[in-house]
Amino acid sequence: MNSGTKGLGVGLIGTGYMGKCHALAWNAVAPVFGDVERPRLVALAEASANLARERAAELGFAESTGNWRDLIINPEIDVVSITTPNRFHAEMAIAALQAGKHVWCEKPMAPHMEDSLAMHAAWQASGKVAALGYNYIQNPITRLIRKLVSEGAIGTVNHVRMEMDEDFMADREAPFAMRNETSAGYGALDDFAVHPLSLLRFVIGGVAEAFGEMAKPYADRPHPDGGRRAIENYDIATALLRLESGASAVLVVNRTAWGRKGRIQLQIFGDGGTIVFDQERFNEVQLFKREGAEETQGFRTILTAPVHKPYDRFVPAAGHSLGFNDLKIIECRELIGKIRGEKAALFDFGDGIAIEKTVHAIADSFAKGAWVNVG
């Protein structure tokens, strides 16, 4: 096995949308940042040998396999990217960590808390890096928001509002899919509410208590095999949160929201100002500061620029914008840095467990109709 952290040997399990995103990041991290050696794309695993062979040729991996367990034991692999559906994360991540590999696993950890806890225990026992794919915290604008809050630019934060809306399930006649099954988890709550919760944790801190509500706008969907099948989880979730900092927060997520494509809105209210961020315009942030003459007070727009590191590694001029895949490249560089022993802006399985506990507390609160302590 390659014992150094440069020229890492990489294995990839899963080649859907996020698998391709990981592959692009592994291919681009060296030329973009210029301070790491190019990772070695050793092997790729897919559901069948033929599909794995095709994807390996497309994405630049030297070998392929239809059995992910063969990839896990490959001595040339140092780090395993896991981008499979959520229900497979636990088994694969635990096996990789027990085989002495570093892990880069997409979020969330797993649909069931016991599996997430098992992943966490395997990580603690391994001595390896286990990172989660919360790439929105890698946005240079998100880092600026964190800096503004920590430096008191808007005073003491007293309230946060978070929304995440998409419309990929807005059509009531769209066919029943794996995401509608209980095996996939609670639904919108753990499907993507974890993203605004990751921003909350990164910028403000953890959650102490939660009160939750979940809803099903549609009772069933047409099944590909004929007839209709009842939807088993919830497309909408809402929560009231009490933060560890003492501030209050509101979380609203909806995956049936017509017209919304990738919206995560974060509003942070302090006693001296307000910060507003919208993921659909993720190269800018709105800042209001209660200072100066009242007649000229108002929100001002800050555009991402080379001064907001590491934007400068991608674009030499302000206002030209980064994209979703660029955030994954930044996350990949943070992962390599973490493996090197550097300080890294990266969520590991410890951060992941905190987010999972919040998700399960919201769901538990919904079942009980009462406030629930997180943790």
C-alpha positions in Angstrom: 0.0 0.0 0.0 1.1 3.5 -0.7 2.1 4.7 2.8 2.5 8.4 1.9 -0.3 10.9 1.5 0.9 12.1 -1.9 -0.2 10.2 -5.0 -2.9 8.5 -3.0 -4.3 5.3 -4.5 -8.1 5.9 -5.0 -11.0 3.4 -5.3 -14.5 4.5 -6.2 -17.7 2.6 -5.4 -20.7 3.8 -7.5 -20.7 5.9 -10.6 -24.0 7.7 -10.6 -24.2 11.5 -10.4 -22.1 11.8 -7.2 -19.7 9.1 -8.3 -18.9 11.1 -11.4 -18.5 14.1 -9.2 -16.0 12.4 -7.0 -14.1 11.1 -10.1 -13.9 14.6 -11.6 -12.6 15.9 -8.2 -9.9 13.2 -8.0 -8.9 14.0 -11.6 -8.8 17.8 -11.1 -7.5 18.3 -7.6 -3.8 18.3 -8.6 -3.9 20.7 -11.6 -6.3 23.0 -9.7 -4.4 23.4 -6.5 -0.8 22.6 -7.7 0.3 21.5 -4.2 -0.5 17.8 -4.2 0.6 15.0 -6.5 -2.0 13.6 -8.9 -3.9 10.8 -7.1 -3.7 7.3 -8.7 -7.1 6.2 -9.9 -6.6 2.5 -9.1 -10.0 0.8 -9.3 -13.7 1.4 -9.7 -16.6 -0.8 -8.6 -20.1 -1.0 -10.0 -23.1 -3.3 -9.8 -21.9 -5.4 -12.8 -18.5 -6.1 -14.3 -19.6 -4.7 -17.7 -20.8 -1.4 -16.3 -17.7 -1.1 -14.2 -15.5 -1.6 -17.2 -17.4 1.1 -19.2 -17.3 3.6 -16.3 -13.6 3.0 -15.6 -12.7 3.8 -19.2 -14.8 7.0 -19.1 -13.6 8.2 -15.7 -9.9 7.2 -16.0 -9.6 4.3 -13.5 -7.0 1.7 -14.3 -9.0 -1.3 -13.1 -12.7 -2.2 -12.6 -14.8 -4.8 -10.8 -18.4 -5.8 -10.3 -17.7 -6.7 -6.7 -17.0 -3.8 -4.3 -15.4 -6.1 -1.8 -12.6 -6.8 -4.2 -11.9 -3.1 -4.4 -11.8 -2.8 -0.6 -9.0 -5.3 -0.2 -6.9 -4.0 -3.1 -3.5 -3.2 -1.5 -2.9 -0.3 -4.0 -5.9 1.6 -2.7 -5.4 4.1 0.2 -8.8 5.9 0.1 -12.2 4.7 -0.9 -14.9 7.1 -2.3 -18.4 5.7 -1.5 -21.1 7.3 -3.6 -23.8 4.5 -3.6 -27.4 4.9 -2.3 -27.5 5.7 1.4 -28.6 2.3 2.6 -25.3 0.8 1.4 -23.0 3.4 3.1 -22.6 1.6 6.5 -21.6 -1.8 5.2 -19.1 -0.4 2.7 -17.6 2.3 5.0 -17.1 -0.1 7.9 -15.5 -2.7 5.6 -13.2 -0.1 4.1 -12.1 1.3 7.5 -11.5 -2.2 8.9 -9.4 -2.9 5.8 -7.2 0.1 6.7 -8.5 2.5 4.1 -9.4 6.2 4.5 -13.0 6.9 3.5 -14.8 9.6 1.6 -18.5 8.9 1.9 -21.4 10.8 0.6 -24.0 12.2 3.0 -26.0 11.3 5.0 -24.2 8.5 6.9 -27.0 5.9 6.9 -30.8 5.8 7.1 -30.8 4.1 10.5 -29.1 5.5 13.6 -27.7 2.1 14.6 -25.8 1.9 11.3 -24.5 5.5 11.6 -23.3 4.7 15.1 -21.6 1.5 13.8 -19.8 3.7 11.2 -18.7 6.1 13.8 -17.4 3.3 16.0 -15.5 1.8 13.1 -13.9 5.2 12.3 -12.9 5.7 15.9 -11.3 2.3 16.1 -9.5 2.7 12.7 -7.2 5.7 13.1 -8.1 6.6 9.6 -9.7 9.7 8.1 -13.5 9.3 7.4 -14.9 12.3 5.6 -18.5 13.0 4.6 -19.6 14.7 1.4 -21.0 18.0 2.8 -19.5 20.0 0.0 -21.7 23.1 0.5 -19.5 24.0 3.5 -16.6 24.2 1.0 -18.1 27.2 -0.8 -15.8 30.3 -0.4 -18.9 32.3 0.4 -19.9 29.9 3.2 -16.5 30.3 4.7 -16.9 34.1 4.5 -20.2 33.9 6.3 -18.6 31.8 9.0 -15.8 34.4 9.3 -18.3 37.3 9.5 -20.3 35.6 12.2 -17.3 34.6 14.2 -15.9 38.1 14.1 -19.2 39.6 15.2 -20.0 41.4 12.0 -23.7 41.2 12.8 -23.4 41.1 16.5 -24.6 38.2 18.6 -26.7 35.7 16.6 -30.1 35.2 18.1 -32.1 33.5 15.3 -31.5 31.4 12.2 -33.9 30.4 9.4 -33.1 27.6 7.0 -35.0 26.4 4.0 -34.2 23.8 1.4 -36.5 23.3 -1.5 -36.4 21.2 -4.8 -39.0 20.1 -7.2 -37.7 16.7 -8.4 -40.7 15.1 -6.6 -43.3 17.8 -7.2 -45.1 16.0 -10.0 -47.7 13.8 -8.2 -47.7 11.4 -11.2 -44.0 10.9 -11.2 -43.3 7.1 -10.7 -42.6 5.6 -7.3 -38.9 5.5 -6.7 -36.4 4.1 -4.2 -36.4 7.5 -2.4 -40.1 6.9 -1.5 -39.3 3.8 0.5 -38.8 3.6 4.2 -35.5 1.8 3.4 -34.2 5.2 2.2 -35.0 6.9 5.5 -37.5 9.5 6.7 -37.7 11.2 3.3 -36.8 14.9 2.8 -35.5 15.1 6.4 -32.5 12.9 5.9 -32.5 13.0 2.1 -31.4 16.7 2.0 -32.3 18.5 5.3 -28.8 17.4 6.3 -27.4 20.0 4.0 -28.8 23.1 5.7 -28.0 21.4 9.0 -24.4 21.1 7.9 -24.3 24.8 7.1 -25.8 25.5 10.5 -23.2 23.4 12.3 -20.4 24.9 10.2 -21.4 28.5 10.7 -23.1 28.6 14.1 -22.7 25.3 15.9 -24.8 22.4 17.1 -28.4 21.8 18.0 -29.5 21.1 21.6 -33.3 20.5 21.2 -35.8 19.9 18.4 -39.5 19.9 17.7 -40.5 18.3 14.4 -43.3 17.9 11.9 -43.4 15.9 8.7 -46.0 15.7 5.9 -46.9 13.7 2.8 -48.4 16.0 0.1 -49.2 12.9 -2.0 -50.5 9.5 -0.7 -49.2 7.4 -3.6 -47.5 7.3 -6.9 -47.8 5.1 -10.0 -45.5 2.0 -9.8 -43.4 1.1 -12.8 -44.8 -2.4 -12.7 -48.4 -1.2 -12.8 -50.9 0.1 -10.3 -50.0 2.6 -7.6 -47.9 2.3 -4.5 -48.3 4.1 -1.2 -45.5 6.6 -0.4 -43.7 5.3 2.7 -41.9 8.4 3.8 -42.3 12.2 4.0 -41.5 14.8 1.3 -41.9 17.8 3.7 -40.3 18.4 7.1 -40.4 21.3 9.5 -38.5 21.8 12.8 -38.1 24.3 15.5 -34.6 24.2 17.0 -32.9 25.4 20.1 -29.2 25.8 19.4 -26.3 25.1 21.8 -25.4 28.7 21.5 -28.7 29.7 22.9 -30.2 31.0 19.6 -33.4 29.7 18.1 -33.7 28.3 14.6 -36.3 27.1 12.1 -35.8 24.4 9.5 -38.1 23.8 6.5 -37.4 21.4 3.7 -39.6 20.3 0.8 -38.8 18.1 -2.2 -42.1 18.8 -3.9 -41.7 22.6 -4.3 -42.5 23.5 -7.9 -40.0 26.0 -9.3 -37.2 25.4 -6.8 -34.2 23.6 -8.2 -31.4 23.7 -5.6 -32.5 26.3 -3.1 -30.9 26.4 0.3 -31.7 29.7 2.0 -29.9 30.6 5.1 -30.9 33.8 7.1 -28.8 34.6 10.1 -30.1 37.4 12.4 -27.9 39.1 14.9 -28.4 42.1 17.2 -26.3 44.2 14.9 -27.3 42.9 11.4 -28.4 40.1 9.1 -26.8 37.7 6.6 -28.8 36.1 3.8 -27.5 33.4 1.5 -29.3 31.4 -1.2 -27.7 28.3 -2.7 -29.3 29.0 -6.1 -27.1 32.1 -6.2 -24.2 30.6 -4.3 -21.6 33.0 -5.6 -23.0 35.9 -3.5 -24.2 36.8 -0.1 -26.3 39.6 1.3 -25.0 41.5 4.3 -26.9 44.1 6.4 -25.0 46.0 9.1 -26.8 48.4 11.4 -24.3 51.2 11.1 -24.0 54.6 9.5 -26.8 56.9 8.6 -30.3 55.3 8.7 -31.2 56.7 5.3 -28.4 54.8 3.6 -28.6 51.6 5.5 -29.5 48.5 3.5 -28.3 45.1 2.3 -25.2 45.0 0.2 -24.2 42.2 -2.2 -20.8 40.6 -1.8 -19.7 38.6 -4.9 -17.1 35.8 -4.7 -13.7 37.0 -5.6 -10.0 35.8 -5.6 -9.7 37.2 -2.1 -12.1 34.5 -0.9 -9.8 31.5 -0.9 -9.6 29.1 -2.7 -11.7 30.8 -5.4 -8.5 32.1 -6.8 -7.4 28.6 -7.7 -10.2 28.4 -10.2 -10.9 31.9 -11.5 -8.6 35.0 -11.5 -11.4 37.6 -11.5 -14.3 38.4 -9.2 -17.9 37.7 -10.2 -17.1 34.9 -12.7 -18.6 32.2 -10.4 -17.8 28.7 -9.2 -20.0 25.7 -9.7 -21.2 22.6 -7.8 -18.4 20.4 -9.0 -15.8 23.0 -8.0 -16.9 22.6 -4.4 -16.2 18.9 -4.6 -12.7 19.6 -5.9 -12.1 21.9 -2.8 -13.5 19.1 -0.6 -11.1 16.6 -2.2 -8.2 19.0 -1.4 -9.3 19.3 2.2 -9.5 15.5 2.4 -6.0 15.1 1.1 -4.9 17.7 3.6 -6.6 15.9 6.5 -4.8 12.7 5.5 -1.6 14.6 5.5 -2.3 15.8 9.1 -3.1 19.3 8.1 -5.9 21.3 9.6 -8.9 20.9 7.3 -12.4 22.4 6.8 -14.0 19.0 6.5 -16.8 17.1 8.2 -15.8 13.8 9.6 -17.9 11.0 11.0 -17.9 12.8 14.4 -19.6 15.8 12.8 -21.8 13.4 10.8 -23.1 11.7 14.0 -24.1 15.1 15.4 -26.1 15.9 12.3 -27.7 12.4 12.3 -28.7 12.8 15.9 -30.4 16.0 15.0 -32.3 14.4 12.2 -33.4 11.5 14.4 -34.4 13.9 17.2 -36.6 15.8 14.8 -38.3 12.5 13.6 -38.6 11.3 17.2 -40.2 14.6 18.2 -42.7 14.2 15.3 -43.7 10.8 16.6 -44.0 11.9 20.2 -45.4 15.4 19.6 -43.0 16.9 22.1 -39.6 18.6 22.3 -36.7 16.1 22.1 -33.1 16.6 23.3 -30.4 16.0 20.7 -27.8 13.5 21.7 
